Each structure stands twice: as C-alpha cells, then as structure tokens.
Amino acid sequence: MGYSLEEIQGLQNPYKDLGNGDALAEHREGLNQLSAEQKKDLATRMVLDCPQTELKSFGRVIEAARVPHADHPTFYSVLFEAYEVKRRIYALLDSRNKNPHLLILDKEFDEELFNKYKDLALQVLDTNETAIAERLAETTPEESRNQVALNVKGIFPDTLFARKIGQAFALKRDIDRLLLGDNPNEFFSSREYSVDSCQEFSGLFKVTKNKESSIAAKLALSAPQEKQSIIARNIQNLVPTDDEFATKVRTAFTVRRNIDLLLGDKPEQFFTSRDFSVDNCLEFSILFPALLEGHEQSIGEKLSLLESKTLSDINRKLEMINGAAHDQTNPFRLIAAAIVPKQGPSQQQEPTVDAPKAEPASSTSSNPNTIFQSVLKKRPTELTRSPTLAQSSMDSDSDSDSEDEDCFSKCCNMFK
C-alpha cells in the first residue's frame, strides 16, 4: 500500500522511501499533485540524501516518474533539475572529466538552473569547495579562468566557494608565471603568496614534478643570500609530504655558496670542501657559467701555484665536473686551460758550457818557439789516455823531439 499525499509530505527519509523505480511509478500521481514549492522541497531532500556512489544509478531511477506528453510541471521535471545540479557539481571532481571548466562555461553553463537551486548547490558544495577549486585551477586554461571565476561569483556571490576559486586561480597563475619562470624568487614575494594557500591547494604544485632541479638552480641564482634559508623552509611547506623539492633547493643553495670559494683567494677550497660533489656540480651546472664568466683565467692562475699532487687531484675533478667537454666556453675547460703547473728543480734548465775557443792559426804559424811550447802543453792531457794510446803517443813524441832538436840546432848554426 502506497503513501497518501499527507504521508509523502511528512516522510523523514524520502530517498529511502521513494528512491526506487517502483515507488516513484506507484506514487507518480500523488507527487504531481504537490505544489511547486512542495515539489522543489521534496526533490531537494531526495537528491541530497542520495549518496555520491548511487547518483549515477539514481539518474536512471527517476525516469519512472516521467509523465509522457505532460502539459504542466510534473514532479519528474523538478526532480530531474535538482539531480542535474548535484550531478554537474560532482562532475567537476570526476578525474575522468578532462575539461570540468566547460560545465561552467558557454552552452554547458545553466545560470538559471543553479540560481533556482542555489541552496541545494551550496549544500552539495559544502566541504567540497577546496577540492573543486583546486581541480578547476588545475585544468582550466589561463584564457578561460577569468570567465569561470566571474560565472561562479555571479551565481554564488560572497560565498566560500567563490573565495576559494579566486585563491586557487591566483596561486595557479603565480606558479605558472613566477615559480616556473626565469625568476622563481618572485613567487615568494608576490602579494598573492600565502603559506596557507600553498598548503590548502598543494595539488597545484604537481606541475613542478621533474622540474625541481631547474627551479632550484634558478632560485640559487636569483634569491638573495639572506633570504635563502627562509625560501628553503617555504619550499618545504609547498608540498609537505614530498621532501625532494626542498632537498634540491637546499643543495642548489649549498653549491651557490661554495662557488664563492672559487672566486676567492684560495679557489682550491671549492674542491676540498666537504660539500663538494661531482653529481651536484653536474646537476646544477647552469650556475657556473653565469657566476664564473670572466674569472676563469684568474682562478686557473691561482690554482697553478699549488703543489703538483694537489693540482693533479683538482685537475681530475675538473675533468669529472666538465659535463660539456665539447663546449669551448665551458668554465671548467677554461680554468683547466689557464692552469700552468710551476716547475720543480728537475725541470729547471741546465746551464750550457761554452766550448774552448780555438787559437788563431796566424798566431802559431809565425813563431817556431810558440809551436814548440804548444806541443809541450798538449802532452800532459794526451798522457791521460789508455796505456796503449799513451805508449803510442810517447813513441811519436820521441821522434818528434828528435826532429825538433835537429831543427833547433840548425837554426842556431845559422846565427853563429
């Protein structure tokens, strides 16, 4: 036995009592007799009580209340409108819907429908404002965000949902333009920046995945040193459940500080620092050309003064961190080229010994006495040779002495 009209109006759980095809078909006539306000109230209660998991099937159930060729408003038409409001709101959260913003734009957008069932819509949105706002910010193209925000504000002015939409869209804009831009440091100085918003809409930072190193390097180049520790903490707040981003930023800041050692009076401290890491240098290689340009020659000259063992170790590390060896302008290549190792004692040039000058031939040929004296001077040197050569030399000298004495005697007789 069905419910009377009065009993229908007094149902405490109309979705449970009337939310099936048989019940709707059985009470179709009585439901159509309700006033417009009563129809709207009952339809709203039934839709609100319908669990999200049963909403799709409920859309098929309500067809049982349809009256073919009706010429006046029926309960079916009211129930279907209420159902559409809830369905469209939940469709904004459906991950299978790649363009949820279209439900609030152009042909899909039915401002009159949402205005008519505003109370129902606000109750469906309750506790879902943040999730829907984040999803819309994530999927809505930049050129459509303003219109979506205006449409939401037009239907739900001065509501929490409208405020969440504004906050999520502003954060998404700053992420795209600033955090992913050339100067990510500006993201943290934006007037829209808020730690609370970053944490509330943390899903928007998924776009930074696999871009952490690039963002960290740009932060290291642009962020003032006195603000780096604050920025590192703020990065941790962006995605509290994922420490990788914060770790990358802290590492980039460390590499940046150590580059100052390269620019100092003792550049070797960069390579001997406990923070030195080949992997970190390669990962954040874009820091070096920007900071070392014009200083490579000076760094190489300072390194040239080091002991050979230390310099050899530094040269090995230079080769390891030179990730673009083919690049002639690579700073590490230029530093290595500027290194001229100092020479050790064994590398110094040996002094040259001047050969004895030969006496002019004219000075010895004109005076017989000079010839005789020259022969006498040569004898001690020649006697230092081997015994055989010495004996041969003595025999030769004996013959020569006889000839010299004979010549000398003849010369003397000429002057008698």
ZIQUIWO-V756957 format. One line per field, one symbol per residue. psi: psi as a letter, one per 20 degrees, with the letter a starting at -180 (. if undefined). Layout:
# ZIQUIWO-V756957
psi=???
This chain:
# ZIQUIWO-V756957
psi=paqrghhghjphmhghhjlrgggghhjgghhiiqrghgggggggggghipqhijgghhhhgihiiqopkpjqprhghghgggghggghghhhiohioimhhhijqchhpnhgghhhlgggghhhhpijgggggggghhipqhiigghghggghhgmqkrhghghgggghgggghgghghjahmihhhijqiipphghghhlhhijhiipjjgggggghghhhpqhiihhghhhhhhhgnhioigghggghgghggghhhhhhiahmihhghiqiippgghhhhlhihghhhipiigggghhhhhirqhgghghghghghhjnimhiohjphhghghhipopqprhiiqpqqqppqpppqqhhhhiiohhhgghhhhhhghghiiaqgghgghhgghhgghhghggghhghhhhhj.
